[in-house]
Every structure is written in C-alpha cells, then in structure tokens.
Amino acid sequence: MRIGFGLGILLSLAALVAALVSFVWTPADPTAMAIAQRLQPPSAAHWAGTDHFGRDIASMLMVGARTSLAVALLAVGIGMAVGVPLGLLAAARRGGLIDEAVMRMNDLIFAFPSLVIAILITAVFGPSAVNAILAIGIFNIPVFARVTRGGALSLWTLDYIRAARVAGKGMARISLEHILPNIANLLIVQGTIQFSLGILAEAGLSYVGLGAQPPTPSWGRMLAEAQTMVTLAPHVAIFPGLAIVATVLGLNLMGDGLRDALDPRLRRAR
C-alpha cells in the first residue's frame, strides 16, 4: 500500500508541477497554429507531437493540467464549503425537520448528474469553465453533506459530547470544536476522491463542449478533437488520454493511502 501511496503522490505532483510551470513556461505557445506542421509525431522539437492545427501538444497538456486542476479544486471547495455545514447542521438536528429537509435536498441533487446540471446551467448562462465549476460543485454538495452527517451522527452519542452539552456548550460550538476535528480525516479522504472525480467530470464536460472554451486548452476537448484522427495520428488522442488516466489514478491511490493512514481501525488491523 505504501508503494501505491508513493506512486499516487508522484503522479499527482507531476500534474501539479506541470500546471504550475505552465504559468511561466511551456515548450511552445499552446495556442499558436502552424498548419504546415500539423499532425507531426513526437520529436525533439515537439515532445508529444502536434495536433491538426499544428499546435504543440505538450504545451497544451501543461496548460490543460492547469485548467483541469483548477476546475476540480474549486468544485471540491464549493462542495465542502456548502456540504460540510449542511451535514453538521443535519446531524445536530437529527431526526428533525432540518435533517429531513437537508437529506431530501441531497436526494434531489443526486437525481441530476453533473452533466445534466451543466446542461441546465449552460442553457441559461452559456458554456464556460466557470459554469463547469458550478455544475460539478453543486453535485459535490450532497456528497460532502452525507459524509459529514454520517460521521457526525456517530459522535453525537459519545460521552464526551454529552459532557460538553452538560457544560452548557451549544450545538454550533460542539459541532465546530468537537465534531468537525474528529471527522476531518473522512473529509480529507472524500475530498481527494471528489478531486479525482472532478477532473473526470471536467474532461467529460469539455468533451461535449460544456467546459473551458477555445482557445483555452482542455484535456477533454483535446480528446474530442482527436477522435476523428485516431487512426491517422494516434498520438493526438493518446497523450491527453494518458494525462487524464495518470492524474486520476494518482489521486485515487493517494486517497486510498490517506484513508489507510487516517483510519484508526485500519491502523489497528495492521
């Protein structure tokens, strides 16, 4: 498991480093077209070859990493910022009207996948990376609300929580001082998982034209543009596909490693 965790960190760091370096340097201008050099295979001049417009694929992958990571990170941030307080509130008011309202709202959002939510949002505001962030973020809210509520419910019955209530602490203070720190490990692991799913969701939305719009490079749109040229120039589809697979695999492996490291039951089993 340590090997998988180390590999996950390595793959995740590779994507992060590529995204950060792209702010100051790329092998070429990712938006510059050179039709005379279209569909060139990988070479010293173009490490990952060129696409059907002659753009440097390696440069597009680096900037695409920036786009994918930013969208996924902000979407997870939205999900946690809204879902965690809702989950804490539902657990504190367990069995009551507020708890029932929060859970039914979660069920309603779960009924619409992120792609459907994105279609609804873009039908009103138009396709963009911002709308993709909103769509994925909204879908993350019930995920974090459920995880938070489930973890918090198991703590509200413990003796030290009863002692805090007897001492005069209110539900909000108990939730922040005692409940939230003790479920932080669950939220960290779930955040890592949702981060990887956010990258997949962003790629899927960009693939159907609902994510980042041209000329901003995106891994999903690179795959969409390459689908008609797979037999002619397979590298055009292989490299963005590998970027998505490697990043998602790395984040999943890192999430599994964090779960094992933070879960006391698994530590005792070892």
RAURFEN-V560535 format. One record per residue. N is the residue number from 1. PHI is phi in whole degrees, 0 to 359 (NA if undefined). BURIAL is + if it has 16 or more other ideal C-beta (glycine too) atoms within 10 Angstrom, else -. D_LAST is the distance of its C-alpha to the last C-alpha in whole Angstrom. Layout:
N_PHI_BURIAL_D_LAST / N_PHI_BURIAL_D_LAST
This chain:
1_NA_-_11 / 2_297_-_13 / 3_295_-_16 / 4_297_+_16 / 5_296_+_16 / 6_296_-_18 / 7_296_-_21 / 8_298_+_21 / 9_297_-_22 / 10_297_-_24 / 11_293_+_26 / 12_294_+_26 / 13_295_-_28 / 14_299_-_30 / 15_295_+_31 / 16_294_-_32 / 17_296_-_33 / 18_300_+_36 / 19_294_+_37 / 20_291_-_37 / 21_295_-_39 / 22_296_+_41 / 23_292_-_43 / 24_244_-_45 / 25_202_-_45 / 26_221_+_45 / 27_304_-_46 / 28_206_+_49 / 29_290_-_50 / 30_293_+_48 / 31_254_-_51 / 32_284_-_54 / 33_262_-_55 / 34_218_-_57 / 35_303_-_58 / 36_294_-_60 / 37_249_+_56 / 38_293_+_54 / 39_57_-_52 / 40_285_+_51 / 41_288_-_49 / 42_304_-_46 / 43_205_-_48 / 44_295_-_48 / 45_283_-_50 / 46_229_+_48 / 47_301_-_44 / 48_244_+_43 / 49_83_+_47 / 50_234_+_49 / 51_266_+_49 / 52_289_+_52 / 53_255_-_54 / 54_81_+_53 / 55_282_+_51 / 56_286_+_48 / 57_291_+_45 / 58_300_+_42 / 59_294_+_44 / 60_295_+_44 / 61_294_+_40 / 62_294_+_39 / 63_290_+_41 / 64_296_+_40 / 65_298_+_36 / 66_299_+_38 / 67_295_+_39 / 68_296_+_36 / 69_293_+_34 / 70_295_-_36 / 71_297_+_37 / 72_295_+_33 / 73_295_-_32 / 74_293_+_35 / 75_294_+_35 / 76_294_+_31 / 77_299_-_33 / 78_297_+_35 / 79_299_+_33 / 80_287_+_31 / 81_297_-_34 / 82_261_+_35 / 83_290_+_32 / 84_295_+_30 / 85_300_+_33 / 86_295_+_34 / 87_295_+_31 / 88_296_+_31 / 89_295_+_35 / 90_296_+_34 / 91_292_+_31 / 92_293_+_34 / 93_253_-_36 / 94_307_-_34 / 95_81_-_37 / 96_261_-_40 / 97_295_-_42 / 98_295_-_40 / 99_302_+_37 / 100_295_-_39 / 101_295_-_40 / 102_297_+_37 / 103_292_+_36 / 104_290_-_39 / 105_296_-_39 / 106_300_+_36 / 107_299_-_37 / 108_295_-_40 / 109_292_+_38 / 110_298_-_36 / 111_289_-_39 / 112_241_-_40 / 113_300_-_38 / 114_301_+_38 / 115_294_+_40 / 116_293_-_43 / 117_298_+_42 / 118_297_+_43 / 119_297_+_46 / 120_296_-_47 / 121_292_+_47 / 122_289_+_49 / 123_295_-_51 / 124_265_-_52 / 125_254_-_51 / 126_92_-_51 / 127_289_+_48 / 128_190_+_47 / 129_294_+_43 / 130_298_-_44 / 131_291_+_44 / 132_296_+_41 / 133_299_+_39 / 134_298_+_41 / 135_297_+_40 / 136_291_+_36 / 137_297_+_36 / 138_298_+_37 / 139_292_+_35 / 140_283_+_32 / 141_303_+_33 / 142_294_+_32 / 143_297_+_29 / 144_289_+_28 / 145_297_+_30 / 146_293_+_28 / 147_297_+_25 / 148_295_+_26 / 149_298_+_28 / 150_298_-_25 / 151_291_+_23 / 152_289_+_26 / 153_301_+_27 / 154_289_-_24 / 155_267_+_24 / 156_296_+_28 / 157_268_-_28 / 158_281_-_26 / 159_296_-_28 / 160_290_-_28 / 161_287_+_29 / 162_298_-_32 / 163_295_-_32 / 164_295_+_33 / 165_291_-_35 / 166_296_-_37 / 167_287_-_38 / 168_100_-_40 / 169_285_+_37 / 170_281_-_38 / 171_297_+_36 / 172_296_-_36 / 173_293_-_35 / 174_297_+_32 / 175_299_+_31 / 176_281_-_31 / 177_271_-_30 / 178_242_+_27 / 179_284_+_26 / 180_302_+_26 / 181_299_-_24 / 182_275_-_21 / 183_247_+_21 / 184_300_-_22 / 185_297_+_18 / 186_297_+_19 / 187_290_+_22 / 188_296_-_21 / 189_296_+_19 / 190_296_+_22 / 191_298_+_24 / 192_296_+_23 / 193_296_+_23 / 194_293_+_27 / 195_297_+_28 / 196_294_+_27 / 197_293_+_29 / 198_295_+_32 / 199_295_+_32 / 200_297_+_33 / 201_295_+_35 / 202_297_+_37 / 203_296_+_37 / 204_294_+_38 / 205_294_+_41 / 206_293_+_42 / 207_299_+_43 / 208_264_-_45 / 209_87_-_47 / 210_254_+_45 / 211_260_+_43 / 212_301_+_45 / 213_261_-_48 / 214_304_-_50 / 215_269_-_50 / 216_294_+_47 / 217_295_+_44 / 218_213_+_42 / 219_301_+_39 / 220_296_+_40 / 221_290_+_44 / 222_299_+_44 / 223_294_+_42 / 224_297_+_45 / 225_288_+_48 / 226_269_+_46 / 227_295_-_46 / 228_271_-_50 / 229_238_+_50 / 230_298_-_47 / 231_285_-_49 / 232_279_-_51 / 233_216_+_49 / 234_300_-_45 / 235_297_+_44 / 236_296_+_45 / 237_264_+_42 / 238_295_+_39 / 239_293_+_39 / 240_295_+_38 / 241_296_+_36 / 242_295_-_34 / 243_298_+_34 / 244_295_+_33 / 245_298_-_30 / 246_295_-_29 / 247_292_+_28 / 248_294_+_27 / 249_299_+_24 / 250_299_+_23 / 251_293_+_23 / 252_294_+_21 / 253_296_+_19 / 254_294_+_18 / 255_296_+_18 / 256_297_+_15 / 257_295_+_13 / 258_295_+_15 / 259_300_+_13 / 260_294_+_10 / 261_284_-_11 / 262_264_-_13 / 263_276_-_11 / 264_297_-_10 / 265_294_-_9 / 266_290_-_6 / 267_296_-_5 / 268_293_-_5 / 269_295_-_4 / 270_282_-_0
